[in-house]
Amino acid sequence: MLGKISKILHIQSLTASLCIDVKIKIVMSQLNIRIDEELKNAFIKKAKENNTSATELLIEYMKQYLISPAQKTESQRIEEIDAKLHKVEEMDVRLHRVEQMLGELAA
């Protein structure tokens, strides 16, 4: 029984050492931006208060931005709202007709 345990431990040790030998090379770069100093300081302070860094927050935002659907222009959003408003107005007219019919049937 002890022999089986030592073989299992040896295999686990070998597996762990194989995982450690794998090396990953990540190339990092810098992004310099111009920003109001007051805004920068407040952002860094709040990040620290939340146990993170400005860099980590900005990187996460960039990743989320890249996977989000394409952003619509203001005029596209206005057109969509107008179309939805038109549908609501049509539904209001239909509802008014139904209410009239129900009123006539009740009378």
Buried (B, 14 or more C-beta within 10 A) or exposed (E): EEEEEEEEEEEEEEEEEEEEEEEEEEEEEEEEEEEEEEEEEEBBEEBEEEEEEBEEBBEEEEEEEEEEEEEEEEEEEEEEEEEEEEEEEEEEEEEEEEEEEEEEEEE
